[in-house]
């Protein structure tokens, strides 16, 4: 059979098999649209950051929280003025003498005073209000209507409290640093060990202190958020957190209970004094960070277990 007769017998519109195979082989090389599973994770991540940004905006715009930041900023100023007056009366030693001798020491003195009560109050208010405040206002069900659900909301609430905790720590450090520079001389810093370091190294040690104290407040925020999942009244969670802080402070002061002191969170908040030794006691700081991490893991797990199975009615 001739080639001409073969072509005549083909049905109009049909494509030879060889041509069809080439077409099929070319298809994988053509640009393809993104697969569907890649879409939801991107949207969820975007929604997560939008929710966190919104939460941070609400937190830092709230007058109550602004007042608390203003208060913790004013306390180092008052401490600096009081120490300035005390150091002018007569020759003094100890903490007053250290601060009067160098402006950077006021930052460490302010942390020693504020980290045990006033800073925990500020962090407890934000952490305790995180879940209970939404439940009390009747907005918790609407927040949980988003696709990512409860775990995402809990993480956002905790990260919001952590950011506020570090903001509080930075405010204290900046206020004390500026006040110290105004009221006291600037020069080499004499450490608790008796050695002297430069101003630049002193500023670096203040930065390390900010990171350490902020981590301690982040651990307290985990406690507050966990307690916030057990109630719909934010003041209850805030009060419960502060009661725990006060009770542990009292337990630390009882010599007969010295054995449990290493397990109490406030026992590690003042361990930032490791930066005032030469060399810096990084082992002590690391142990404190491990304790903070253990608290975050423990109370974060409690918060997740409670919140993930909680019957949301408000």
Rosetta blueprint (number, residue, H / E / L):
1 X L
2 X L
3 X H
4 X H
5 X H
6 X H
7 X H
8 X H
9 X H
10 X L
11 X L
12 X L
13 X L
14 X L
15 X L
16 X L
17 X H
18 X H
19 X H
20 X H
21 X H
22 X H
23 X H
24 X H
25 X H
26 X H
27 X H
28 X L
29 X L
30 X L
31 X L
32 X L
33 X L
34 X L
35 X L
36 X L
37 X H
38 X H
39 X H
40 X H
41 X H
42 X H
43 X H
44 X H
45 X H
46 X H
47 X H
48 X H
49 X H
50 X H
51 X H
52 X H
53 X H
54 X H
55 X H
56 X H
57 X H
58 X H
59 X H
60 X H
61 X H
62 X L
63 X H
64 X H
65 X H
66 X H
67 X H
68 X H
69 X H
70 X H
71 X H
72 X H
73 X H
74 X H
75 X H
76 X H
77 X H
78 X H
79 X H
80 X H
81 X H
82 X H
83 X H
84 X H
85 X H
86 X H
87 X H
88 X H
89 X H
90 X L
91 X L
92 X L
93 X L
94 X H
95 X H
96 X H
97 X H
98 X H
99 X H
100 X H
101 X H
102 X L
103 X L
104 X L
105 X H
106 X H
107 X H
108 X H
109 X H
110 X H
111 X H
112 X H
113 X H
114 X H
115 X L
116 X L
117 X L
118 X H
119 X H
120 X H
121 X H
122 X H
123 X H
124 X H
125 X H
126 X H
127 X H
128 X H
129 X H
130 X H
131 X H
132 X H
133 X H
134 X H
135 X H
136 X H
137 X H
138 X L
139 X L
140 X H
141 X H
142 X H
143 X H
144 X L
145 X L
146 X L
147 X L
148 X L
149 X H
150 X H
151 X H
152 X H
153 X H
154 X H
155 X H
156 X H
157 X H
158 X H
159 X H
160 X H
161 X H
162 X H
163 X H
164 X H
165 X H
166 X H
167 X H
168 X H
169 X H
170 X H
171 X H
172 X H
173 X H
174 X H
175 X H
176 X H
177 X H
178 X H
179 X H
180 X H
181 X H
182 X H
183 X H
184 X L
185 X L
186 X L
187 X L
188 X L
189 X E
190 X E
191 X L
192 X L
193 X L
194 X L
195 X L
196 X E
197 X E
198 X L
199 X H
200 X H
201 X H
202 X H
203 X H
204 X H
205 X H
206 X H
207 X H
208 X H
209 X H
210 X H
211 X H
212 X H
213 X H
214 X H
215 X H
216 X H
217 X H
218 X H
219 X H
220 X H
221 X H
222 X H
223 X H
224 X H
225 X H
226 X H
227 X H
228 X H
229 X L
230 X L
231 X L
232 X L
233 X L
234 X H
235 X H
236 X H
237 X H
238 X H
239 X H
240 X H
241 X H
242 X H
243 X H
244 X H
245 X H
246 X H
247 X H
248 X H
249 X H
250 X H
251 X H
252 X H
253 X L
254 X L
255 X H
256 X H
257 X H
258 X H
259 X H
260 X H
261 X H
262 X H
263 X H
264 X L
265 X H
266 X H
267 X H
268 X H
269 X H
270 X H
271 X H
272 X H
273 X H
274 X H
275 X H
276 X H
277 X L
278 X L
279 X L
280 X L
281 X L
282 X H
283 X H
284 X H
285 X H
286 X H
287 X H
288 X H
289 X H
290 X H
291 X H
292 X H
293 X H
294 X H
295 X H
296 X H
297 X H
298 X H
299 X H
300 X H
301 X H
302 X H
303 X H
304 X H
305 X H
306 X H
307 X H
308 X H
309 X L
310 X L
311 X L
312 X L
313 X L
314 X L
